[in-house]
Amino acid sequence: MTTLRSRVKTSPLFWPLPPLLLLVPAGLILALTLAGTWSALSWRALDWVYLSGQVGAQARLPVVVAAGAAALVAARFTRASLVFAQPWQPRLERDVPLRHALVVTGWCLGAYLVGLIPLTVAVAAHDAGVVDPMPVLGALAGFVALTLLGYLCGILARGLFGVPVAIATVFVLTALPMVADSWTATSLQLPLVPFVGMRESVLLGSYRLGFFLLLTTIAAWTIARFLRVPRRFSASHAMGAVALASVAFLPHLYTFPLVAYAQGGDEICSERDGIRYCVHEGHAEELDPIIDLAAPVFAAYGRGDAVPDQVRDHALATEDREVLDGPEHGVFWMRVHPGWDPYQQVPEDAAAWLVPDLFVCGSEGVARMDRDAQARERRAAVITGFQAWLASRAFGGDTSEDGPFAGADPDEVRAWIARDGERLAACEVEPEELPWWP
């Protein structure tokens, strides 16, 4: 009679490896993926473009675990002390190491994809945007390629030393986009988070996919060849290394664009107090909070020539110039992104639109009103206090007890803006000049 343990050992899901070498890294990868995505399940404005980018972004640590597990398998089952793996006796057939790599990759990648299911369900509930296939394919190809690279490290190191080598190598490769954008074409993720209204550059995504397919091919070929012949490097190995290095170096000569505007989806608009508010159809649920939070801020300012004519969702933009020229055309572009908090961002951004930049005071961004404060720092405090007062209008006018605008009457503030708005824009108003100053 066969026991459960013996059936597990002979299961094709694990063969020819011990189940523990597969279940432990798979469980760790599942835990890492769930931990990395759990907080996002309750986020606002989730969309499929965001999920497409997260397939690569969330794989950064799981693929390190997968590479370490693959290196451990290679170190244990292809070491030179085994009778079938002697450096002078090429008896290890091609299908054995590739079967190792296939089983390790399958379990690790499967655990990672299972860990992404809750986030996928949360995104499907919003059903905004469309899936961007290129970053998804590139991330999956990269996961396989880097896992094979870990297996190769275990073979080349000829022992357990290959495990830390594989972990360190893959970790560095996945972190390089944080150092320079040019590494993005040969790594798993973008250095930024895309969302609806944009997409990863097709040129970048295609190059990444091609690079990882090349890395997978070279790694698999090297693994099979290196274990079937006496363990030494040949001219073919050198050619493969040169080809891979050349492909990895090319993005440093020509930096690929990271993202592009994605023109798709209708806009949903509403008007209040003469200001038109528009959002991407994928952000339809965010339109009412934006209006409810921004309208009181604009109304508190009072001057019709200073408030924007339109408030538009950044997802509706078609080019950078359109966004940069927004203030000249009376368009306030608001960035609605996954995980944003409109109750914090909308009032602050709306108030920041109305007040001058703090650096106009020449105080290097410092605003103070204490006894030792310079005149320009005191004038800067007027601007920051006014911005905080405007933002508080979105919540019924609850203001702080201190500051230059403490206890200011809204009608009195509007009259002051109509009279001294130009002086405020030039940072020429002293706190003592405020009509309500005690």
Sine and cosine of phi, psi and omega as CSV:
sin_phi,cos_phi,sin_psi,cos_psi,sin_omega,cos_omega
0.00,0.00,0.76,-0.65,0.00,-1.00
-1.00,0.08,0.65,-0.76,0.03,-1.00
-1.00,0.01,0.24,-0.97,0.03,-1.00
-0.87,0.49,-0.63,0.77,-0.02,-1.00
-0.89,0.46,-0.66,0.75,0.00,-1.00
-0.93,0.36,-0.58,0.82,0.03,-1.00
-0.92,0.40,-0.62,0.78,0.04,-1.00
-0.90,0.45,-0.66,0.75,-0.03,-1.00
-0.90,0.44,-0.55,0.83,-0.04,-1.00
-1.00,-0.09,0.07,1.00,-0.03,-1.00
-0.91,0.41,0.67,-0.75,0.04,-1.00
-0.91,0.42,-0.27,0.96,0.05,-1.00
-0.94,0.35,-0.40,0.91,-0.04,-1.00
-0.92,-0.39,-0.50,0.86,-0.13,-0.99
-0.84,0.55,0.69,-0.72,0.14,0.99
-0.98,-0.20,0.49,0.87,-0.10,-1.00
-0.94,-0.34,0.45,-0.89,0.10,-0.99
-0.90,0.44,0.67,-0.74,-0.04,-1.00
-0.83,0.55,-0.55,0.83,-0.06,-1.00
-0.88,0.47,-0.57,0.82,0.00,-1.00
-0.93,0.36,-0.26,0.97,0.01,-1.00
-0.96,-0.26,-0.64,0.77,-0.07,-1.00
-0.95,0.32,-0.59,0.80,-0.02,-1.00
-0.91,0.41,-0.81,0.58,0.03,-1.00
-0.90,0.43,-0.57,0.82,0.03,-1.00
-0.89,0.45,-0.67,0.74,0.04,-1.00
-0.90,0.43,-0.64,0.77,0.02,-1.00
-0.91,0.40,-0.66,0.75,0.03,-1.00
-0.90,0.44,-0.68,0.74,0.04,-1.00
-0.87,0.49,-0.69,0.73,0.00,-1.00
-0.91,0.41,-0.67,0.74,0.01,-1.00
-0.89,0.46,-0.66,0.75,-0.03,-1.00
-0.93,0.37,-0.69,0.73,0.03,-1.00
-0.90,0.43,-0.66,0.75,0.02,-1.00
-0.90,0.43,-0.60,0.80,-0.02,-1.00
-0.96,0.28,-0.39,0.92,-0.08,-1.00
-0.93,-0.36,-0.16,0.99,-0.15,-0.99
-0.89,0.46,-0.68,0.73,-0.05,-1.00
-0.91,0.41,-0.41,0.91,-0.04,-1.00
-0.98,0.18,-0.17,0.99,-0.08,-1.00
-0.90,0.43,-0.46,0.89,-0.02,-1.00
-0.98,-0.22,0.20,0.98,-0.03,-1.00
-0.94,0.35,0.40,-0.91,0.14,-0.99
-1.00,0.07,0.37,-0.93,0.17,-0.99
0.86,0.52,0.56,0.83,0.11,-0.99
-0.93,0.36,0.51,-0.86,0.00,-1.00
-0.45,-0.89,0.19,-0.98,-0.09,-1.00
-0.95,0.32,-0.49,0.87,0.05,-1.00
-0.91,0.42,-0.66,0.75,0.05,-1.00
-0.87,0.48,-0.71,0.70,0.01,-1.00
-0.88,0.47,-0.64,0.77,0.01,-1.00
-0.86,0.52,-0.65,0.76,0.03,-1.00
-0.95,0.30,-0.51,0.86,-0.03,-1.00
-0.95,0.31,-0.36,0.93,0.05,-1.00
-0.85,0.52,-0.61,0.79,0.07,-1.00
-1.00,0.07,-0.62,0.78,-0.07,-1.00
-0.91,0.40,-0.66,0.75,-0.02,-1.00
-0.97,0.24,-0.19,0.98,-0.03,-1.00
-0.99,0.11,-0.05,1.00,-0.13,-0.99
-0.85,0.53,-0.76,0.65,0.02,-1.00
-0.99,0.14,-0.67,0.75,0.05,-1.00
-0.83,0.56,-0.61,0.79,-0.02,-1.00
-0.95,0.32,-0.44,0.90,0.10,-0.99
-0.91,0.41,-0.67,0.74,0.06,-1.00
-0.89,0.46,-0.68,0.73,0.00,-1.00
-0.88,0.47,-0.68,0.73,0.02,-1.00
-0.90,0.43,-0.65,0.76,0.05,-1.00
-0.90,0.43,-0.66,0.75,0.04,-1.00
-0.90,0.43,-0.66,0.75,0.02,-1.00
-0.90,0.43,-0.64,0.77,0.03,-1.00
-0.91,0.42,-0.62,0.78,0.03,-1.00
-0.90,0.43,-0.67,0.74,0.05,-1.00
-0.88,0.48,-0.71,0.70,0.00,-1.00
-0.90,0.44,-0.64,0.77,-0.02,-1.00
-0.91,0.40,-0.57,0.82,-0.04,-1.00
-0.99,0.14,-0.60,0.80,-0.19,-0.98
-0.94,-0.34,0.07,1.00,0.11,-0.99
-0.77,-0.64,0.23,0.97,-0.04,-1.00
-0.91,0.41,0.44,-0.90,-0.13,-0.99
-0.92,0.39,-0.29,0.96,-0.02,-1.00
-0.98,0.21,-0.22,0.98,0.04,-1.00
-0.97,0.26,0.59,-0.81,-0.10,-1.00
-0.91,0.42,-0.47,0.88,-0.03,-1.00
-1.00,-0.09,0.13,0.99,-0.04,-1.00
-0.75,-0.66,0.52,0.86,0.04,-1.00
-0.93,0.37,0.59,-0.80,-0.02,-1.00
-0.90,0.44,-0.37,0.93,-0.01,-1.00
-0.98,-0.20,0.03,1.00,-0.10,-0.99
-0.75,-0.66,1.00,0.00,-0.09,-1.00
-0.97,0.25,0.97,0.23,-0.04,-1.00
-0.93,-0.37,-0.03,1.00,0.02,-1.00
-0.99,0.11,0.95,-0.32,-0.08,-1.00
-0.95,0.32,0.32,-0.95,-0.09,-1.00
-0.88,0.48,-0.61,0.79,-0.12,-0.99
-0.95,0.31,-0.35,0.94,-0.03,-1.00
-0.94,0.35,-0.83,0.55,0.02,-1.00
-0.90,0.43,-0.58,0.81,0.01,-1.00
-0.93,0.36,-0.52,0.86,0.10,-1.00
-0.92,0.38,-0.65,0.76,0.11,-0.99
-0.81,0.59,-0.81,0.58,-0.07,-1.00
-0.89,0.45,-0.62,0.78,-0.01,-1.00
-0.90,0.44,-0.70,0.71,-0.04,-1.00
-0.93,0.37,-0.70,0.72,0.01,-1.00
-0.89,0.46,-0.73,0.68,-0.01,-1.00
-0.89,0.46,-0.67,0.74,-0.02,-1.00
-0.88,0.47,-0.71,0.70,-0.01,-1.00
-0.93,0.38,-0.70,0.72,-0.05,-1.00
-0.93,0.36,-0.71,0.70,0.01,-1.00
-0.92,0.38,-0.61,0.79,0.04,-1.00
-0.89,0.46,-0.67,0.74,0.03,-1.00
-0.90,0.44,-0.62,0.79,0.01,-1.00
-0.90,0.43,-0.70,0.71,-0.01,-1.00
-0.92,0.40,-0.59,0.81,0.07,-1.00
-0.89,0.45,-0.63,0.78,0.02,-1.00
-0.90,0.43,-0.39,0.92,0.02,-1.00
-1.00,0.09,-0.11,0.99,-0.06,-1.00
-0.88,0.48,-0.73,0.68,0.00,-1.00
-0.85,0.53,-0.66,0.75,0.02,-1.00
-0.91,0.41,-0.62,0.79,0.03,-1.00
-0.89,0.46,-0.66,0.75,0.03,-1.00
-0.90,0.43,-0.66,0.75,0.01,-1.00
-0.90,0.44,-0.64,0.77,0.03,-1.00
-0.93,0.37,-0.64,0.77,0.00,-1.00
-0.89,0.46,-0.48,0.88,0.02,-1.00
-0.92,0.40,-0.52,0.86,0.06,-1.00
-1.00,0.09,-0.59,0.80,0.05,-1.00
0.78,0.63,0.78,0.63,0.01,-1.00
-0.94,-0.34,0.63,-0.78,0.01,-1.00
0.96,0.29,-0.20,-0.98,0.03,-1.00
-0.73,-0.69,0.41,-0.91,0.01,-1.00
-0.92,0.40,0.69,-0.72,0.09,-1.00
-0.99,-0.13,0.97,-0.25,-0.17,-0.99
-0.94,0.35,-0.50,0.87,-0.12,-0.99
-0.90,0.45,-0.75,0.66,0.05,-1.00
-0.91,0.42,-0.50,0.87,0.03,-1.00
-0.92,0.39,-0.75,0.66,0.01,-1.00
-0.89,0.45,-0.66,0.75,0.02,-1.00
-0.89,0.45,-0.64,0.77,0.01,-1.00
-0.92,0.40,-0.68,0.74,0.01,-1.00
-0.92,0.39,-0.67,0.74,0.06,-1.00
-0.90,0.45,-0.61,0.79,0.03,-1.00
-0.91,0.41,-0.62,0.78,0.03,-1.00
-0.87,0.49,-0.71,0.70,0.01,-1.00
-0.91,0.42,-0.72,0.70,-0.06,-1.00
-0.89,0.46,-0.69,0.72,-0.04,-1.00
-0.95,0.30,-0.51,0.86,0.10,-0.99
-0.91,0.40,-0.69,0.73,0.08,-1.00
-0.89,0.45,-0.59,0.81,0.05,-1.00
-0.89,0.46,-0.62,0.78,0.07,-1.00
-0.89,0.45,-0.67,0.75,0.06,-1.00
-0.88,0.48,-0.66,0.75,0.01,-1.00
-0.91,0.43,-0.61,0.79,0.06,-1.00
-0.88,0.47,-0.63,0.78,0.03,-1.00
-0.90,0.44,-0.55,0.83,0.04,-1.00
-0.96,0.28,-0.73,0.68,-0.08,-1.00
-0.92,0.39,-0.58,0.82,-0.01,-1.00
-0.97,0.24,-0.27,0.96,0.05,-1.00
0.83,0.56,0.73,0.69,0.03,-1.00
0.36,-0.93,-0.09,-1.00,-0.05,-1.00
-0.91,0.41,-0.27,0.96,0.06,-1.00
-0.88,0.48,-0.38,0.93,0.02,-1.00
-0.92,0.39,-0.38,0.93,-0.01,-1.00
-0.92,0.38,-0.82,0.57,0.06,-1.00
-0.89,0.45,-0.52,0.85,0.05,-1.00
-0.89,0.46,-0.71,0.70,0.01,-1.00
-0.90,0.44,-0.70,0.72,-0.01,-1.00
-0.88,0.47,-0.73,0.68,-0.02,-1.00
-0.91,0.42,-0.66,0.75,-0.04,-1.00
-0.90,0.44,-0.76,0.65,-0.04,-1.00
-0.93,0.37,-0.61,0.79,0.03,-1.00
-0.88,0.48,-0.69,0.72,0.02,-1.00
-0.90,0.44,-0.69,0.72,-0.02,-1.00
-0.89,0.46,-0.59,0.80,-0.01,-1.00
-0.98,0.20,-0.31,0.95,-0.03,-1.00
-1.00,-0.08,-0.18,0.98,-0.09,-1.00
-0.86,0.50,-0.55,0.83,0.04,-1.00
-0.87,0.49,-0.37,0.93,0.05,-1.00
-0.96,0.27,-0.27,0.96,-0.01,-1.00
-1.00,0.00,-0.72,0.70,-0.03,-1.00
-0.45,-0.89,0.61,-0.80,-0.03,-1.00
-0.89,0.46,-0.46,0.89,-0.06,-1.00
-0.90,0.43,-0.36,0.93,0.03,-1.00
-0.98,0.18,-0.16,0.99,-0.07,-1.00
-0.89,0.46,-0.53,0.85,-0.04,-1.00
-0.93,0.37,-0.26,0.97,-0.01,-1.00
-0.84,-0.54,0.40,0.92,0.03,-1.00
-0.74,-0.67,-0.03,-1.00,-0.16,-0.99
-0.99,0.12,-0.42,0.91,-0.22,-0.98
-0.64,-0.76,0.29,-0.96,0.14,-0.99
-0.99,0.14,0.44,-0.90,0.09,-1.00
-0.97,0.23,0.05,1.00,0.06,-1.00
-0.70,-0.71,0.17,-0.99,-0.06,-1.00
-0.96,-0.28,0.94,-0.35,0.04,-1.00
-0.98,0.22,0.43,-0.90,0.06,-1.00
-0.50,-0.87,-0.04,-1.00,-0.13,-0.99
-0.82,0.57,0.64,-0.77,-0.09,-1.00
0.98,-0.19,-0.19,0.98,0.06,-1.00
-0.63,-0.78,0.17,-0.99,0.05,-1.00
-0.46,-0.89,0.36,-0.93,0.07,-1.00
-0.92,0.39,0.61,-0.80,0.02,-1.00
-0.83,0.56,0.76,-0.65,0.00,-1.00
-0.88,0.47,-0.63,0.78,0.01,-1.00
-0.89,0.45,-0.69,0.72,0.03,-1.00
-0.90,0.43,-0.74,0.67,-0.02,-1.00
-0.89,0.46,-0.65,0.76,0.02,-1.00
-0.91,0.41,-0.65,0.76,0.00,-1.00
-0.91,0.42,-0.68,0.73,0.01,-1.00
-0.87,0.49,-0.72,0.70,0.00,-1.00
-0.87,0.49,-0.69,0.72,0.03,-1.00
-0.90,0.44,-0.63,0.77,0.01,-1.00
-0.89,0.46,-0.71,0.70,-0.04,-1.00
-0.95,0.32,-0.54,0.84,0.10,-0.99
-0.91,0.41,-0.64,0.77,0.07,-1.00
-0.90,0.43,-0.70,0.72,0.02,-1.00
-0.88,0.47,-0.65,0.76,0.05,-1.00
-0.88,0.47,-0.71,0.70,-0.01,-1.00
-0.89,0.45,-0.74,0.67,-0.03,-1.00
-0.91,0.41,-0.66,0.75,0.00,-1.00
-0.91,0.42,-0.72,0.70,0.00,-1.00
-0.90,0.44,-0.67,0.74,0.01,-1.00
-0.91,0.42,-0.66,0.75,0.00,-1.00
-0.92,0.39,-0.66,0.75,0.02,-1.00
-0.86,0.51,-0.77,0.64,-0.04,-1.00
-0.91,0.42,-0.67,0.74,-0.05,-1.00
-0.96,0.29,-0.62,0.79,-0.08,-1.00
-0.93,0.37,-0.44,0.90,-0.01,-1.00
-1.00,-0.09,-0.09,1.00,-0.01,-1.00
-0.98,-0.22,-0.23,0.97,-0.03,-1.00
-0.81,-0.58,0.24,-0.97,0.09,-1.00
-0.78,0.62,0.67,-0.74,-0.17,-0.99
-0.96,0.28,1.00,0.08,0.11,-0.99
-0.52,-0.86,0.44,-0.90,0.00,-1.00
-0.98,0.18,0.52,-0.86,-0.01,-1.00
-0.79,-0.61,0.01,-1.00,0.02,-1.00
-0.90,0.44,-0.54,0.84,0.01,-1.00
-0.92,0.39,-0.61,0.80,0.08,-1.00
-0.89,0.45,-0.68,0.73,0.01,-1.00
-0.88,0.47,-0.65,0.76,0.02,-1.00
-0.90,0.44,-0.65,0.76,0.04,-1.00
-0.90,0.44,-0.67,0.74,0.01,-1.00
-0.90,0.43,-0.65,0.76,0.01,-1.00
-0.91,0.41,-0.68,0.74,0.01,-1.00
-0.88,0.47,-0.69,0.72,-0.01,-1.00
-0.92,0.40,-0.67,0.74,0.01,-1.00
-0.90,0.44,-0.60,0.80,0.00,-1.00
-0.91,0.42,-0.69,0.72,0.01,-1.00
-0.91,0.41,-0.60,0.80,0.02,-1.00
-0.94,0.34,-0.47,0.88,-0.07,-1.00
-1.00,0.09,-0.43,0.90,-0.08,-1.00
-0.83,0.55,-0.67,0.74,0.01,-1.00
-0.88,0.47,-0.26,0.96,0.05,-1.00
-0.99,0.16,-0.33,0.95,0.08,-1.00
-1.00,0.06,-0.57,0.82,0.05,-1.00
-0.72,-0.69,0.94,-0.33,-0.02,-1.00
-0.98,0.18,0.87,-0.50,0.00,-1.00
-0.95,0.31,0.58,-0.81,0.14,-0.99
-0.89,0.46,0.62,-0.78,-0.08,-1.00
-0.99,0.15,-0.76,0.64,-0.05,-1.00
-0.72,-0.70,0.29,-0.96,0.06,-1.00
-0.68,-0.73,0.44,-0.90,0.06,-1.00
-0.94,0.34,0.69,-0.72,0.00,-1.00
-0.95,-0.30,0.96,-0.27,-0.02,-1.00
-0.99,0.12,0.98,-0.19,-0.01,-1.00
-0.17,-0.98,0.56,-0.83,-0.02,-1.00
1.00,-0.09,0.60,-0.80,0.00,-1.00
-0.99,0.12,0.28,-0.96,0.09,-1.00
-0.97,-0.24,0.57,-0.82,0.03,-1.00
-0.90,-0.43,0.80,-0.60,-0.15,-0.99
-0.79,-0.61,0.40,-0.92,0.12,-0.99
-0.47,-0.88,0.36,-0.93,-0.06,-1.00
-0.80,-0.60,0.64,-0.77,0.07,-1.00
-0.54,-0.84,0.75,-0.66,0.04,-1.00
0.82,0.58,0.58,0.81,0.04,-1.00
0.99,0.16,0.03,1.00,0.02,-1.00
-0.95,-0.32,0.74,-0.67,-0.03,-1.00
-0.99,-0.11,0.80,-0.60,-0.01,-1.00
-0.93,-0.37,0.79,-0.61,-0.03,-1.00
-0.72,-0.70,0.67,-0.74,0.08,-1.00
-0.74,-0.67,0.34,-0.94,0.11,-0.99
-0.90,0.43,0.55,-0.84,-0.04,-1.00
-0.86,0.52,-0.43,0.90,0.07,-1.00
-0.95,0.33,-0.26,0.96,0.02,-1.00
-0.92,-0.39,0.48,0.88,-0.07,-1.00
-0.85,0.52,-0.57,0.82,-0.02,-1.00
-0.93,0.36,-0.28,0.96,-0.05,-1.00
-1.00,-0.04,-0.12,0.99,-0.08,-1.00
-0.91,0.42,-0.75,0.66,-0.03,-1.00
-0.89,0.46,-0.71,0.71,0.06,-1.00
-0.87,0.49,-0.60,0.80,0.02,-1.00
-0.89,0.45,-0.72,0.69,-0.01,-1.00
-0.90,0.43,-0.72,0.69,-0.07,-1.00
-0.90,0.43,-0.49,0.87,-0.05,-1.00
-1.00,-0.05,-0.51,0.86,-0.05,-1.00
-1.00,0.05,-0.60,0.80,-0.08,-1.00
-0.85,0.53,-0.69,0.72,0.03,-1.00
-0.90,0.44,-0.52,0.86,0.02,-1.00
-0.92,0.38,-0.73,0.69,0.01,-1.00
-0.91,0.41,-0.62,0.79,-0.01,-1.00
-0.92,0.40,-0.57,0.82,-0.01,-1.00
-0.93,0.37,-0.47,0.88,0.00,-1.00
-0.95,0.32,-0.67,0.74,0.14,-0.99
1.00,-0.04,-0.74,0.67,-0.10,-0.99
-0.95,0.32,0.90,-0.44,-0.05,-1.00
-0.92,0.39,-0.47,0.88,-0.02,-1.00
-0.98,0.22,-0.21,0.98,-0.04,-1.00
-0.99,-0.11,-0.49,0.87,-0.03,-1.00
-0.97,0.22,0.44,-0.90,-0.03,-1.00
-0.95,0.32,0.40,-0.92,0.11,-0.99
-0.98,0.18,-0.53,0.85,-0.03,-1.00
-0.67,-0.74,0.54,-0.84,0.20,-0.98
-0.89,-0.46,0.89,-0.45,-0.12,-0.99
-0.84,-0.54,0.58,-0.81,0.08,-1.00
-0.93,0.36,0.74,-0.68,0.01,-1.00
-0.86,0.51,-0.43,0.91,0.02,-1.00
-0.91,0.41,-0.22,0.97,0.02,-1.00
-1.00,-0.02,-0.10,0.99,-0.03,-1.00
-0.94,0.33,0.47,-0.88,-0.01,-1.00
-0.91,-0.42,-0.27,0.96,0.03,-1.00
-0.32,-0.95,0.29,-0.96,-0.02,-1.00
-0.89,0.45,-0.64,0.77,-0.05,-1.00
-0.87,0.49,-0.59,0.80,0.00,-1.00
-0.88,0.48,-0.61,0.80,0.01,-1.00
-0.97,0.24,-0.69,0.72,-0.04,-1.00
-0.91,0.42,-0.54,0.84,0.00,-1.00
-1.00,0.03,0.11,0.99,-0.04,-1.00
-0.83,0.56,-0.75,0.66,0.00,-1.00
-0.86,0.51,-0.55,0.83,0.00,-1.00
-0.93,0.38,-0.45,0.89,-0.04,-1.00
-0.96,-0.28,0.21,0.98,0.04,-1.00
0.95,0.33,0.47,0.88,-0.01,-1.00
-0.93,-0.38,0.84,-0.54,0.05,-1.00
-0.98,-0.18,0.93,-0.35,-0.02,-1.00
-1.00,0.00,0.82,-0.57,-0.02,-1.00
-0.92,-0.39,0.78,-0.63,-0.04,-1.00
-1.00,0.03,0.96,-0.27,0.07,-1.00
-0.99,-0.12,0.90,-0.43,-0.11,-0.99
-0.74,-0.67,0.34,-0.94,0.03,-1.00
-0.85,0.53,0.76,-0.65,0.01,-1.00
1.00,0.05,0.07,1.00,-0.04,-1.00
-0.96,0.30,0.39,-0.92,0.04,-1.00
-0.89,-0.46,0.98,-0.18,-0.05,-1.00
-0.88,0.47,-0.49,0.87,-0.05,-1.00
-0.95,0.32,-0.31,0.95,0.10,-1.00
-0.98,-0.20,-0.68,0.73,-0.15,-0.99
-0.98,0.20,-0.69,0.73,-0.11,-0.99
-0.89,0.45,-0.78,0.62,0.01,-1.00
-0.88,0.48,-0.64,0.76,-0.01,-1.00
-0.91,0.42,-0.70,0.71,-0.01,-1.00
-0.93,0.37,-0.64,0.77,0.01,-1.00
-0.91,0.42,-0.67,0.75,0.03,-1.00
-0.92,0.40,-0.62,0.79,0.00,-1.00
-0.91,0.43,-0.51,0.86,0.05,-1.00
-0.90,0.44,-0.59,0.81,-0.15,-0.99
-1.00,0.08,-0.47,0.88,-0.08,-1.00
-0.99,-0.17,0.42,-0.91,0.01,-1.00
-0.95,0.32,0.35,-0.94,0.06,-1.00
-0.90,0.43,0.65,-0.76,-0.09,-1.00
-0.88,0.47,-0.46,0.89,-0.07,-1.00
-0.95,0.30,-0.17,0.99,0.06,-1.00
-0.90,0.43,-0.34,0.94,0.01,-1.00
-0.98,0.17,-0.20,0.98,-0.04,-1.00
0.94,0.33,0.32,0.95,-0.04,-1.00
-0.99,-0.13,0.17,0.99,-0.03,-1.00
0.84,0.54,0.59,0.81,0.06,-1.00
0.98,0.17,0.11,0.99,-0.03,-1.00
-1.00,-0.10,0.78,-0.63,0.04,-1.00
-0.80,-0.59,0.87,-0.49,-0.02,-1.00
-0.60,-0.80,0.41,-0.91,0.06,-1.00
-0.73,-0.69,0.27,0.96,0.01,-1.00
-0.97,0.23,-0.01,-1.00,-0.12,-0.99
-0.90,0.44,-0.54,0.84,-0.06,-1.00
-1.00,-0.03,0.07,1.00,-0.06,-1.00
-0.94,0.34,0.61,-0.79,0.07,-1.00
-0.98,0.22,0.25,-0.97,-0.04,-1.00
-0.88,0.48,-0.67,0.74,-0.02,-1.00
-0.93,0.36,-0.50,0.87,0.04,-1.00
-0.96,0.28,-0.55,0.84,0.06,-1.00
-0.94,0.34,-0.63,0.77,0.05,-1.00
-0.92,0.39,-0.57,0.82,0.07,-1.00
-0.91,0.42,-0.55,0.84,0.03,-1.00
-0.90,0.43,-0.50,0.87,0.08,-1.00
-0.90,0.44,-0.68,0.73,-0.01,-1.00
-0.91,0.41,-0.74,0.67,-0.01,-1.00
-0.90,0.43,-0.61,0.79,0.04,-1.00
-0.91,0.42,-0.62,0.78,0.02,-1.00
-0.92,0.39,-0.65,0.76,0.03,-1.00
-0.89,0.45,-0.68,0.73,0.02,-1.00
-0.91,0.42,-0.61,0.79,0.02,-1.00
-0.91,0.42,-0.69,0.72,0.03,-1.00
-0.88,0.47,-0.71,0.71,-0.01,-1.00
-0.88,0.48,-0.55,0.84,-0.02,-1.00
-0.94,0.35,-0.31,0.95,0.01,-1.00
-0.89,0.46,-0.45,0.89,-0.02,-1.00
-0.92,0.38,-0.30,0.95,-0.05,-1.00
-0.90,-0.44,0.51,0.86,0.08,-1.00
1.00,0.07,0.19,0.98,0.10,-0.99
1.00,0.02,0.25,0.97,0.06,-1.00
-0.94,0.34,0.89,-0.46,-0.04,-1.00
-0.86,-0.51,0.23,-0.97,0.03,-1.00
-0.96,0.28,0.44,-0.90,0.00,-1.00
-0.94,0.33,-0.43,0.90,-0.02,-1.00
-0.91,-0.41,0.09,-1.00,-0.03,-1.00
0.96,-0.29,0.27,-0.96,-0.07,-1.00
-0.92,0.38,-0.27,0.96,-0.04,-1.00
-0.93,-0.37,0.27,0.96,0.02,-1.00
-0.90,0.43,0.81,-0.58,0.03,-1.00
0.97,0.26,0.19,0.98,-0.02,-1.00
-0.94,0.33,0.68,-0.74,0.05,-1.00
-0.99,0.15,0.73,-0.68,-0.04,-1.00
-0.83,0.56,-0.67,0.74,0.01,-1.00
-0.90,0.43,-0.62,0.79,0.01,-1.00
-0.92,0.38,-0.61,0.80,0.02,-1.00
-0.92,0.39,-0.68,0.73,0.01,-1.00
-0.89,0.46,-0.64,0.77,0.04,-1.00
-0.91,0.41,-0.62,0.78,0.03,-1.00
-0.91,0.41,-0.65,0.76,0.03,-1.00
-0.90,0.44,-0.67,0.74,0.02,-1.00
-0.88,0.47,-0.50,0.87,-0.05,-1.00
-1.00,0.00,-0.66,0.75,-0.14,-0.99
-0.87,-0.49,0.36,0.93,-0.03,-1.00
-0.87,0.50,-0.65,0.76,-0.01,-1.00
-0.93,0.36,-0.60,0.80,0.04,-1.00
-0.93,0.37,-0.58,0.82,0.06,-1.00
-0.90,0.43,-0.68,0.74,0.00,-1.00
-0.89,0.46,-0.47,0.88,0.03,-1.00
-1.00,-0.05,0.07,1.00,-0.01,-1.00
0.84,0.55,0.82,0.57,-0.01,-1.00
-0.89,-0.46,0.09,1.00,-0.08,-1.00
-1.00,-0.08,0.82,-0.57,0.09,-1.00
-1.00,0.04,0.50,-0.87,0.02,-1.00
-0.84,0.55,-0.58,0.81,-0.04,-1.00
-0.92,0.39,-0.28,0.96,-0.02,-1.00
-0.99,0.11,-0.21,0.98,-0.02,-1.00
-0.92,0.40,0.72,-0.69,-0.09,-1.00
-0.85,0.52,-0.53,0.85,-0.07,-1.00
-1.00,-0.07,0.09,1.00,-0.02,-1.00
-0.91,0.41,0.75,-0.66,-0.09,-1.00
-0.93,0.37,0.00,0.00,0.00,0.00
